[in-house]
Structures are given as structure tokens and as C-alpha cells.
């Protein structure tokens, strides 16, 4: 599998595979966000998810894929720090604000900075048409967040601080997307990076979640929380794994922009699962997001 994927790098077939992977990551990332924002405390949910994918990745990292090259260890250290800060900011945002407002802000902030970072780090450039597509997509995403803020949110006491954390989270989305792309390109076997990333990334949050759980006066049942963690771990493998592979096969900026169609999927999940209202104006904004992605792809 590794040899096949490496053979696709920079080719038209690789571009098409990266497109599919980025859209798959978009859907799964929206599902992942909903799992973390669900009825459990976001810190406990994240701890359960991280513990699940860390334990699932460990046998593959230790016994299946080739071991990382020497130069990869500092890269893994930086990746660990970036993702840890990202997860802390995201948990704070979800704790303080409504999912349908916070999630679009997080996802809308990321692509612009990712495109800029990809230019500085990898020399990637966008055409004027593609930049127009980025503008259309981001306008739709932030328009969705503003609409949700005005019409769907009744509890606003902590929403401003939630939006602050959401913007900061979006900046770290751009940072981890760009640096993960650098990391997965720095090793010969992309699955080495993926397996070791998930194993290392699954260490910190479960420790904090366990400490937080012990301090709770009203502790939730561990069974449903463990199930949420297991499902979230599987989703994370395919969501984060798909976008990382997409950034190795093709342009980082394009993959990042296409992934932000996750906002459309998040709105659908909010409607179908979380029973939130979706009207014609939200549908129009979601269509705008999809249009922006199409412009970027064909620009």
C-alpha cells in the first residue's frame, strides 16, 4: 500500500485520490466534532477518543510499520505539542459555546492560514480563480456562524469567549495541517508517520481526562463514554489519516480548503442528530461553501 501511494505523488491519479480523501476527511471531521461536543463533557470525550486511537495505533507503530528515521523524533515532538494545544483550545471552545457557532468559526479560520503556510513552507501557489473560491468558501462558513449566532443561540453569556477560543483553534488547525504535511513528507513510509502520530498523540489527554473524572461529584457512566471513545477513535483514524495522506499526494492548500466542506456536514449532523433547525438561509450558506470548494478544485 505504501509503495502504491508513493507512486501516485504528484500525478493526476494522486490528485484524484487526494480529492476523495479530503472530502472523506471533511465528513468524518464533522462527525468527530459532534462526538466530542455530544452529551458528555468535551474533556472526557476527548480523553476517551485519544485513549482509544492511541491504544489501537500502538501495535501497528511498534510491530507493523517501519520504525521512524532518526530525524523524525524532533518532528513528532513538535507535532505532539501543536496538537495538544489545539485540543485544549478546542475543548475550551466547545465547553463555552454552541457547536453550530463554534465549529464554523474554527473551520473558517483554518483554510486561509493553511494556504498561506503552504506557500511559505512548500512553495504552493493558488490562481486568482482559486483565491476567489477560497473567499467564497470562507464567506459561506463565517456567514453560517453569524446566522447561527443571531438566530439559533439563546445562551450568550460565554459565547464571546467561546468565539475567541474558536479563532485560536482555527489558527492551530492551520498550523497542524501544514506541519503534519511536512512530517508525513519527511519519512519514507507515510504509514510510519500515521501510526506513530496516533500512538504519541493519544498520551496526554487521557491522563487529564482521568484526573478530571476523579474530581467530578456527578460522574458519568463509563460504558457510554468508552463506546463514544471507541467510535471516535475509529473516526479519527480515517479523518485525520485521510487528510494527512491527501497532503502528501497533492497540494496542502487544496486539501485543506476541500476539508472545510466539513462545515456543511456539521450543519447536517446538527440538524439530523442534534435536532437543530436548518432553514433556507442556512441551506443557501451551505451551498455557498460547496460552491467555493468547487471553484478551488476547478480553478
N, C-alpha and C positions, 0 to 999 in steps of 0.2 A: 504493500500500500504506500509506504513512504517513497519508494523509487518511482511509483506511478505519479504521485502528486508532484514530486520534484521535477519530473519530466514535463509537467504542464505549466511550470512557471514561465510567465511572460508570453504565453501562446494564446491564440484565440479560444481554444478549448479551456485553458486555465481561466480566462476572463469569464467564460460562461459558467464554469463551476463556482468561481468566486461570487458571481451574481446570485446563484442559487443558495450558496452558503450564507451570504449576507442577509437575504430575505428570510431564510430559516432562522438565523440568529435574531432577526427583528421580532418574529412571532414568539420565539421561545424566551427572549429577554422580557417581553411584556408579561408573559406568564410567570416568569421568575420574579418580577417586581410585584405582581399580585400575590404570589405566595408569601413574599416577605411582609407585605402590607396587610395580610389577612387578619383573622381574629386574634392571633397570638401577638404578644409583644415582639416588635421588629428585631430587638436584640436577641431574643431567644430563637426566633425563626432563623435569623442569620447564623447563629451558632449551630443550630441543628443541621442546617444546609451545609455549612462548611465542614462540620464533622463528618457528614455523610460522604461528600465528594473527596475529602482528604483520605478517609479510610478506603474508599473504592479505588482511588488512584495509586495508593501505596504499593500494592503487589505489582502493578504494571511498571511503576517507576523503578522498583528495586530488582525485579526479576525478568521483565519482558523487554522493554526498550533499551537501546544502548545507553550507557551512563553519560552524563553531560561532560563535555570537554572542560578543561581547566578554566578557560576564560569565561565560562558560563556562570560560575558561582557568584561573582560580584553582580552580574546581571540579575540573577534570581534574588539576591538580596535587595536590590533596588525595586524590582517588581513587587516583592513582598511588602515593602514599605508603602509604595504607591497604592496598592490595592487595599491595604489596611486602613489608610487614611480615607480612601474613597468609601469604604464600607462604614466607617464611623460617621462620616458626613451624611451618607445616605440614610442610615438608621435614625440619626437626629432629624433629618427632613421628614421621614415617614412618621416619626413619633409626634412631630409638631403640626403636620398639615395633612390635608385631604389628598389621597392618592391621585385623583384625576387632575389636581392642580400641580402637585409637586412633580409627578412623573414627566409631564410635557416640558416643564422648565429644565429638569435635569437633561432630558434628551435633546432639547432645543439648543442648549448652550454648547453641547459637545461637538457637533459636526464642524462648526466654523473654526474652532480652535484646532480640531484634528486636521483639517485641510491645511491650515497654516503650519502646523507642526510637521505634517508630511512634506511640505515644501522645504522647510529648513533641514529636516533630517534626511529625506530621501530624494530631494530634488524634483518632487512631483509637481506638475502644473495642471491647472484647470483652464479650459477655454472660457470665453465670455459667456457662451450659452450655458455651460455647466455652472458658472458662478451665478447666473440668473436662476438656475434650478435650485441651487443652494439657498438663495434668497427666498424663493417661493416656498420651499420646504420649511425653512425656519419661520417664515411668516405664518404658515399654517399651524406649526407647532405652538408658537407663542400665542397665536390667536385662540387656539384651543384652550391654553392655560388661562388666558384672560377671560374667555367666556365662562369657563368653569368657576373661576374666581368670583365673577359677578353674579352668576345665576344659580350655581349649584351648592355653594358653600354658605352655611348658616353660622358656623362657629369660626370666628375670625380672630380670636384673642391671640393665638400663637401663629397665625398664618404668615405674618410678615417675617418672623424669624425662620419659619419653615422655607419661605422663598429664598432667603439668604443662604441657608444650607443647601437648597436645591441648586442655586447658581454655582456655589463652591463645588458641589458634587459633579455638576456638568463639566467644570474645568478639569477635575480629576478623571472624568470619563475620557476626555480628550488626551490627557497625559498618559493614562494606562493604555489606551488604544494605540497611540503612537509608539510607546516604549515596548509594549508587548509585541508589536510588529517588528521592532528592532531585535527583540530577543528571539523570536521564532525564526528570524532570518539568520541569526548568528550561530545556530547549531546545524549540523549536517542533517539530522533527522528531526523533522517537525514534531513527531510524536514524543520524542525525548523531552522537548520543551513543555508540551501539554501535560504529560504525566507528572513531571517534577513540579510544574507550576501548581497543579491542583493539590498535590500532596503537601507542598510547602504552604500554600495559601490557606489550607484547611487547619492550620495550627492555632492561630491566635484567638479568633472569635469564639470557638467553643469553650475556651478557658474562661473568658469573660462572661459568656452566657451561663456557664455553670455557677460561677460566683454570684451572678445576678439572680439566678433561680433560687439559690440557697437563702438569699436575703429577702425574698418575697414572702409577704404574710399570707397571700392567697395564691398558692402555687397551682399552675395549670397541670392537667393530666399529661404525663409524659408520652403516653401512647399516641394520641393525635399529633403531638409535637414531633415525635420521632418519624411518624408517617410523612408529615409535611417536609421534614428534613430529607428523608429518603427521596421523595418525589422531586424536591428542589435540587438535590444533588444530581439526579439524572438529567434534569432540565439544564442545569448549569454546565454539565459536560458538553452537551450538544450546542448550547447557546454560546458560551464563551469559546468553546473549541471551534465552532463553525466560523466565528468572526476572526479568530486568530489565523486559521488556515486560509481564509479569504484574503487577509492582508499579506500572507506570504505569496499567494498565487497571483495577486493583481494589485492595483493601486490601493494604498491605505485610505486615502481620502474618499475614493468612490465607495469602498466597502463601508466606511464609517457613515457616510451620508445615507446609503441604502438601508443600513441597520436602523436608522432613526424613523423609518416607517413603523417601527415598534409602537410609536405613539398611536397610530391607527388601531393596531391590535390591542393596545392598552385600553382605548376607549371602548372597543367592542367587548373586552373582558369586563370592564366596569359596568357595561350595560347588561350583558348576559349573565354574569356571575355575581357581581356585587350589587345588581339591581339599581344601577344609577341611570338617570334619564338621558336619552340620546334623541335630540330633535333635529330638524332640518338644518339649522345653522351649524351644529356640530358635525353633521354629515358633510356639509359643504367645506368646512375646515379640514376634515379628514381627506376629502377629495383633493384639496389644495396640497396637502402633504404628499399624497401619492403622485400628483402631477409634478411636484418638484423633483421627486426621485426619478420619475420617467425622463424629465428634462436632463438631469445629470447623467443618466445612463446613456441617452442617445445624443447628448450634446457634443 
